[in-house]
Amino acid sequence: MILVEIGRSFRMPATIAEQRLTTIVDGSDRLTGVTLLVNSALASTVGIVIAVLADSLGRFIVGWLVDRDPIIYHDRVEFLTGENPLALAGGALAALIVGASFLAIYPASRRHDPARLCVLWLILHCFRQGFVPMALAGVDRQSDVALALTHFDLPAGIDMVVGVGGAIGLLLVSLAAAPAFLAFATSRSEIATPPRRVGFVARIGLGGGLAGALLAVLFFVPDTGSGLVSAIPLFGLFTAATLLSAPGSKAVEHDPHTTARRFSWGLVAAVVILFVVFRFALARGIPIPPDPETFFVS
């Protein structure tokens, strides 16, 4: 009995130490989890803003090519002359090109750092920016892509084909995002079970996407009637489909040395720079060719 009591006396400090260590580790995990969510929100904001910029530049360039005298603003592109509807599809085309370009270089980097997380969100939002107008072509004859299709002598029903293609593309991108998000886990145990995978994707994907969308609203106010401000909060919801594929995403190569959970001042700098460009340059309107004296419209 004495030996048993002595043994217990030696085990008790170890047990207390283990409990304290567990508390410290759990607190650290919660802290890094919050940092990952913040980085994801900032990256989503950058992705949304650049996707909208790519859309506007596409309209701007195609509008210039078809002689519509475009003016680019922070939330829209206005055409002063002409009626060629091709300019309306320039935005979706440009967004898909930018998304595909970044997708081509994405596998080249194996470091799961904030920059890679930002590129992932940029790819997702550019494809969203391109596929949504395509999907609308099948249900709305007055949508941008549907009007652009009327410029060509195409068979009847082509708008439905484009619409279905856009919807499928949007769904596939959303579903394929789950393994990409799960790769930012630091250990296999963090995403070992379906509920854990869903929770991880919900935090970094859905939570970060919604928070980033709300932050992006600041780039496009005041609302000038384009409808962009009211639509932006919905931009983060398209990753909801990602949750559907998260439970089955088992073959994921996670990076134990990921630095995505360290707060990124680079993402903060990117958000600030883009905010200055949108609020103090594009908000004033830039035509082609720009006025040599004022450069801006207002």
N, C-alpha and C positions, 0 to 999 in steps of 0.2 A: 504493500500500500504506500509505503514511504517513497519507493522508487517511482510509483505512478504519479504521485503528487509532485515529485521533483521534475518528472518529465513534463507534466502539464505546465509547471511554472516556467520552463524553458520555452514551451511552445506558444504561450500567450503573447509575449512581446513580438514574436515573429508574425503571429496572426494579426496583431494590431498594426504592425508595420506593413503587412500585405494590404490591409484595408485602407491605410493611408495612401499607399502607393496607387491602389485602384482608384481612389478618389482623385488623386492628382492626375492620373492618366485620363480618367473620364472627363475631368475639367478641361484638360488640354485638348481632348477630342472635340468637346463642345466649342472651344475657342476656335480651333482650326476649321470646324464645320461652319461657323459663322463667317469666318474670313473667306472660305470658299464660296459661300452664298453671296457675299459682297462682291467678290471678284467676278462671279458669274453674272450678277446684275449689271456691273459696269461693262463687262464684255458684251452682254446683250444690248445695252444701250448703244455702244459703238457699232454693233452689227446692224441695228435698226437704222441708225442715222446714215451709215454708209450705204445701206441698201436703198434707202429713199433717195440719197444723193445720186447713186448709180441710175435709178429710175428717172430722175429729173434730167440728168446729163444725157440719157438716151433719147428722151423726148426732145431735149434742147438741140442735140446734134441732128437727129432725123428731121426735126422741124426746120432747121437751117438748110438742110440739103434739099428739102421740097419747097423752099422759099415761103415759109410761113412767118418769118420775122419773130422768132421766139424770145421771150424774156424769162430767165430763170430766177425764181424766188426761193426762199427757204422751205416753202411748203407746196409749191406748185410751179408749173410752167405755163405761161400765157402765150398765145399766138395772136399776133396783131393782124395778120393777113392770111388769105388762102383758106381752103377747105379740105386739103388733102388729109385723109384720116390716117395715113401711114405714120404720121408723127405720134399718134396716140399709142401705137404699139411699140414705139421705140424704147419706152421705159421698161416694159416686161422683157424685151430682147436684151437690153443692156444688163439688167439685173441677172438674168440667166447666164450671160457670158461671164460676168464678174464672179458669180457663184461657182461656175464650172472651172474657172481659172484657179481660184483658191483651192477648190477640191483637188485639182491635179497636183498641187504642191503640198497638200496637207499630209499625205503619208510619208513625205521625205523627212519630216522631223519626228524624232522619237521622244523628245523631251515634253513631258506633260506639265508645262508651265503656264502662267497667265496668258502669254502671247498665243500659245496653241489653243487655249480656251477661247480667246478672242476670235481667232481665225475660225474655229468651229461655229461660233455664234454668227459670224459674218457669212459663212457658207449657208447656214440654215435660213437666215433672214433674206439673203439674196434670192435663194430658191423660192422662198415664200413670196417675195415681192414679184417674182416672175410667174409662178404657177397660179397664184390666186386670180390675176386678170384672165389667164387662159381658162380657168375653171368657170369664171363668170360668163365667158363667151357662150357657153352652152345654155345658159338660163336667162341671159339678159341681152336682147338684141341691141341695146344702146350702150353696152359696155365698150371700153376702149378697144380691146382686141376684136370684138365682133364688128365694130365699125370699120376697123382697119381691114378686115377680111373682105368687106364689101367693095374694096378698091380693086380686087382681082375678080376675074371671071371664073369662079370656083363652083364645083358641083353643090347642089343643095344638100344641106345637112353637114357641111364641113365644120360649121360652128359647133355642132354637137360633138363631133370627133375631137376637135381642139379642146372643148370643155371637159370631156371625159379624160383626155390626156393630161390636162392640167390638174384635175382632181386626183388622178392616180399618182402623178408626180409629187404632189403635195403630201399625199398619204405615205408614199414610199420614203420620202425625205424624213418625215416625222418618225416613222418606225425605225429607220436606219440610224437615227440619232442616239438611240438607247445605248448600244455598245460603245459609241464614242464618248458619251458622258460617263459610263461605268469605268472606262479606262483611267479616269482621274482618281479612282480609289487607291488608297495607300496600302491596302492589304486585302487578301482574298476573303478573309473573314468579314470584312465590311460589306461585301456584296455576295456572301455565301448562299443565302436563301432568297427565294422570290420576294418575300416581304421586305428584306433589306435592300434588294435591288430596286424595288419600287420606291422605297423611301429615299434612297440615294438620288435616283433620277428626279423624284418629285422635288427634292431640295435644290439640286443644282440646275435642273432643266426647267421644270414648271415654276418653281419659286423664283429662281434667278431671272427667268424670262418675263414673268409678270412684273417683278420689281424694276427690271430694266426698261420695260415698256412704259411704266408710269414715269420714270425719270426722263425718258425720251420726249415726253409731252412738252417739257420745258423748251425744247429746241424749236417747236413749231407753233407756239402761241405768239400772238393772238390768232384765233381761227379766222381766216379770211374768206370762208365759204367753201374751201376745198374739201372739207369733211375729213381731212387727215387727222386732226386732233382727236375727234371722236372715235376714229377707227384704231388709233395706235394702241390703246389699252388692250384691244383684242389680239394684237400681234403676238403677245406672249402665250396666248391660249393654244396656238397651233401645236405646241409641244405636248399637249395633253395626250395625243395619240402615242407619244413616245412611251407613256406609262404602260400602254397595252403590250408592248414588246419587251419591256424591261424584265418581267419574270422569266421569260424564255431565253434571255441573253446570257448564256452560261460561259461560252468560250470567249472570254474577255482577257486581253493581256494588260493587266493593271501595271502601273508604274510605281514601285515602292519608294522611288526617289523623286516623286512629283513635287514641284515647288508651287503648284497652283493654290496651295493653302496659305501661302505667304502673301500678306497684303501687297498689292501691286500699285506702286505710285505711277508706273508707266500707264496703266489703264486710266488712272485719275487724270494724268496729263493729256491723254488722248481725248477724254471726254471734254476737258476744258478747252482744248484747241478747237475741237469740232464745234463746241458751243459758241466760241468767239466768231468762227467763220460763218456759222448759220445766222447768228443774231445780229452781227455788226457788218456783214458783207452781203450775204445772199438775201437777207431780209429787205435790203434796199433795192434789189432787182438789178440784174446784169443782162443787157441786150447783146445781140450780135448784129453789126459790130458795136462795141461799146463806145459811148460818147468820149472823145479824146479829152474833153475838159472835165467832165464830172464822173465819167466811167459808170456810175450807177444811175438808175432811173430816178430815184428820189433820195 
